[in-house]
Amino acid sequence: MRLSTIGIVLAVIDAILAKIGFVVFLGAAASISGGGGGHDLLPEPMMMGFLLGGPILLLLGVAIWLGVKIKAALVKAKARRDAATIGCSDPESPAS
């Protein structure tokens, strides 16, 4: 699996985990304040892990994906620049 694919999969999975943590957090807040909502859907350490770890890993996944894409664009630009330089300095090419 390519690194950019791993990065985007990591970002999508952790966005889902962060949303789960946020929804459970809202449910816990609603039940504390007297409203409805599920009580003890997830233990608090797991909920905090989703709330904190989800966005951190989401950013990591996006950074990996963007890093791979930027590196590939830089390599392509360098290859084009090198090809243009070789084409201009080729002594066998006819002068115009």
MIKOLLUM-132165 format. One line per field, with one value per residue: residue in three letters; x, z, y of N, C-alpha, C in turn; residue number from 1. Coordinates in steps of 0.1 Angstrom, whole numbers, padded with zeros to 4 digits. Example, Ala and Ser with C-alpha at 12.3 -4.5 7.8 and 13.67 -1.06 7.14 Angstrom:
BEGIN
residu <- ALA, SER
nxx <- 0132, 0128
nzz <- 0078, 0071
nyy <- -0057, -0022
caxx <- 0123, 0137
cazz <- 0078, 0071
cayy <- -0045, -0011
cxx <- 0132, 0129
czz <- 0078, 0079
cyy <- -0033, 0000
num <- 1, 2
! end
This chain:
BEGIN
residu <- MET, ARG, LEU, SER, THR, ILE, GLY, ILE, VAL, LEU, ALA, VAL, ILE, ASP, ALA, ILE, LEU, ALA, LYS, ILE, GLY, PHE, VAL, VAL, PHE, LEU, GLY, ALA, ALA, ALA, SER, ILE, SER, GLY, GLY, GLY, GLY, GLY, HIS, ASP, LEU, LEU, PRO, GLU, PRO, MET, MET, MET, GLY, PHE, LEU, LEU, GLY, GLY, PRO, ILE, LEU, LEU, LEU, LEU, GLY, VAL, ALA, ILE, TRP, LEU, GLY, VAL, LYS, ILE, LYS, ALA, ALA, LEU, VAL, LYS, ALA, LYS, ALA, ARG, ARG, ASP, ALA, ALA, THR, ILE, GLY, CYS, SER, ASP, PRO, GLU, SER, PRO, ALA, SER
nxx <- 0008, 0006, 0022, 0008, -0018, -0021, -0019, -0043, -0063, -0058, -0065, -0092, -0103, -0096, -0110, -0136, -0134, -0130, -0154, -0171, -0162, -0169, -0197, -0204, -0194, -0211, -0235, -0230, -0227, -0253, -0267, -0257, -0266, -0293, -0308, -0319, -0303, -0276, -0263, -0232, -0221, -0196, -0166, -0151, -0122, -0118, -0135, -0122, -0099, -0107, -0116, -0093, -0072, -0082, -0084, -0057, -0044, -0058, -0048, -0022, -0024, -0034, -0012, 0008, -0003, -0004, 0024, 0035, 0022, 0032, 0060, 0061, 0052, 0073, 0094, 0086, 0086, 0113, 0124, 0112, 0125, 0152, 0151, 0144, 0167, 0187, 0178, 0182, 0209, 0220, 0245, 0242, 0218, 0200, 0209, 0188
nzz <- 0000, -0008, 0006, 0006, 0003, 0027, 0045, 0039, 0045, 0072, 0080, 0074, 0090, 0116, 0117, 0119, 0144, 0160, 0157, 0168, 0195, 0201, 0198, 0219, 0240, 0240, 0245, 0271, 0284, 0281, 0296, 0322, 0326, 0329, 0307, 0281, 0267, 0260, 0287, 0299, 0275, 0265, 0283, 0303, 0299, 0274, 0258, 0261, 0248, 0222, 0217, 0220, 0208, 0183, 0166, 0166, 0153, 0130, 0119, 0116, 0096, 0075, 0072, 0064, 0039, 0025, 0025, 0010, -0015, -0020, -0022, -0044, -0064, -0063, -0072, -0098, -0109, -0107, -0124, -0149, -0151, -0153, -0177, -0194, -0192, -0201, -0227, -0237, -0236, -0252, -0274, -0299, -0309, -0334, -0340, -0337
nyy <- -0012, 0022, 0051, 0075, 0066, 0052, 0073, 0088, 0069, 0066, 0092, 0093, 0072, 0081, 0105, 0095, 0082, 0104, 0118, 0099, 0100, 0126, 0127, 0108, 0122, 0145, 0132, 0123, 0148, 0157, 0139, 0144, 0170, 0167, 0161, 0139, 0110, 0087, 0068, 0061, 0051, 0047, 0041, 0067, 0072, 0060, 0076, 0101, 0094, 0091, 0117, 0132, 0118, 0111, 0135, 0143, 0121, 0123, 0147, 0138, 0119, 0134, 0151, 0132, 0124, 0148, 0155, 0134, 0139, 0166, 0161, 0144, 0162, 0180, 0164, 0158, 0184, 0190, 0171, 0180, 0205, 0197, 0182, 0203, 0218, 0201, 0198, 0224, 0228, 0209, 0199, 0188, 0195, 0213, 0247, 0275
caxx <- 0000, 0014, 0022, -0003, -0031, -0021, -0022, -0057, -0071, -0056, -0072, -0107, -0106, -0095, -0121, -0147, -0132, -0132, -0168, -0177, -0159, -0177, -0211, -0205, -0192, -0224, -0245, -0226, -0230, -0267, -0272, -0253, -0274, -0306, -0314, -0318, -0290, -0271, -0255, -0221, -0220, -0182, -0159, -0145, -0108, -0119, -0141, -0112, -0089, -0113, -0117, -0080, -0064, -0088, -0080, -0042, -0041, -0063, -0038, -0010, -0028, -0034, 0002, 0015, -0008, 0001, 0038, 0038, 0018, 0041, 0072, 0059, 0051, 0086, 0102, 0082, 0091, 0128, 0126, 0109, 0135, 0164, 0148, 0145, 0181, 0194, 0174, 0187, 0224, 0224, 0253, 0238, 0205, 0203, 0207, 0178
cazz <- 0000, -0009, 0018, 0005, 0006, 0042, 0051, 0037, 0052, 0086, 0083, 0074, 0102, 0128, 0117, 0124, 0158, 0167, 0157, 0178, 0208, 0203, 0200, 0232, 0249, 0240, 0253, 0286, 0289, 0282, 0308, 0334, 0328, 0331, 0295, 0277, 0261, 0265, 0298, 0300, 0262, 0265, 0295, 0301, 0293, 0260, 0252, 0260, 0238, 0209, 0216, 0219, 0198, 0169, 0158, 0165, 0143, 0117, 0114, 0112, 0084, 0065, 0070, 0056, 0026, 0018, 0024, -0002, -0027, -0023, -0026, -0058, -0073, -0064, -0080, -0112, -0113, -0109, -0137, -0160, -0151, -0158, -0191, -0202, -0192, -0210, -0241, -0242, -0236, -0261, -0285, -0312, -0314, -0344, -0335, -0344
cayy <- 0000, 0034, 0059, 0085, 0058, 0049, 0086, 0092, 0060, 0070, 0104, 0090, 0064, 0089, 0115, 0088, 0080, 0117, 0120, 0090, 0105, 0139, 0123, 0102, 0133, 0153, 0124, 0123, 0161, 0158, 0131, 0151, 0182, 0163, 0158, 0125, 0106, 0074, 0069, 0052, 0044, 0044, 0046, 0081, 0072, 0057, 0087, 0111, 0090, 0094, 0131, 0138, 0110, 0111, 0147, 0142, 0111, 0128, 0156, 0131, 0112, 0145, 0155, 0122, 0124, 0160, 0154, 0126, 0147, 0177, 0155, 0139, 0174, 0186, 0155, 0161, 0198, 0189, 0163, 0189, 0215, 0190, 0179, 0215, 0222, 0192, 0201, 0237, 0227, 0198, 0205, 0181, 0200, 0224, 0260, 0283
cxx <- 0009, 0012, 0011, -0016, -0032, -0025, -0037, -0066, -0070, -0064, -0087, -0111, -0106, -0105, -0134, -0146, -0134, -0146, -0175, -0175, -0167, -0191, -0213, -0203, -0205, -0235, -0242, -0230, -0245, -0273, -0269, -0262, -0289, -0314, -0313, -0304, -0285, -0262, -0244, -0220, -0205, -0176, -0152, -0131, -0109, -0125, -0130, -0101, -0094, -0113, -0103, -0071, -0069, -0083, -0065, -0038, -0047, -0053, -0025, -0012, -0028, -0020, 0010, 0010, -0003, 0016, 0042, 0034, 0028, 0055, 0072, 0059, 0065, 0095, 0099, 0087, 0106, 0131, 0123, 0120, 0148, 0162, 0149, 0160, 0189, 0191, 0180, 0202, 0229, 0232, 0249, 0225, 0208, 0200, 0196, 0182
czz <- 0000, 0003, 0018, 0008, 0021, 0049, 0050, 0044, 0067, 0089, 0083, 0087, 0115, 0128, 0122, 0139, 0166, 0167, 0167, 0192, 0211, 0206, 0214, 0243, 0251, 0247, 0267, 0292, 0290, 0294, 0321, 0337, 0329, 0319, 0292, 0271, 0267, 0277, 0298, 0287, 0261, 0278, 0292, 0295, 0278, 0252, 0251, 0250, 0224, 0207, 0213, 0208, 0184, 0161, 0156, 0153, 0129, 0111, 0109, 0098, 0072, 0061, 0061, 0042, 0018, 0016, 0011, -0015, -0030, -0028, -0040, -0068, -0074, -0073, -0095, -0117, -0116, -0122, -0149, -0162, -0157, -0172, -0199, -0202, -0201, -0225, -0246, -0243, -0245, -0273, -0299, -0317, -0323, -0337, -0343, -0347
cyy <- 0012, 0043, 0069, 0078, 0056, 0062, 0090, 0082, 0063, 0083, 0101, 0082, 0073, 0100, 0108, 0086, 0093, 0121, 0112, 0096, 0118, 0136, 0117, 0113, 0142, 0145, 0124, 0137, 0163, 0151, 0138, 0163, 0179, 0160, 0143, 0122, 0093, 0076, 0058, 0044, 0039, 0048, 0059, 0080, 0069, 0069, 0098, 0107, 0093, 0109, 0137, 0131, 0110, 0123, 0147, 0133, 0116, 0138, 0149, 0124, 0122, 0150, 0145, 0123, 0137, 0160, 0145, 0133, 0158, 0172, 0151, 0151, 0180, 0178, 0157, 0174, 0197, 0182, 0172, 0199, 0209, 0187, 0192, 0220, 0214, 0195, 0214, 0236, 0216, 0203, 0199, 0187, 0212, 0237, 0268, 0297
num <- 1, 2, 3, 4, 5, 6, 7, 8, 9, 10, 11, 12, 13, 14, 15, 16, 17, 18, 19, 20, 21, 22, 23, 24, 25, 26, 27, 28, 29, 30, 31, 32, 33, 34, 35, 36, 37, 38, 39, 40, 41, 42, 43, 44, 45, 46, 47, 48, 49, 50, 51, 52, 53, 54, 55, 56, 57, 58, 59, 60, 61, 62, 63, 64, 65, 66, 67, 68, 69, 70, 71, 72, 73, 74, 75, 76, 77, 78, 79, 80, 81, 82, 83, 84, 85, 86, 87, 88, 89, 90, 91, 92, 93, 94, 95, 96
! end
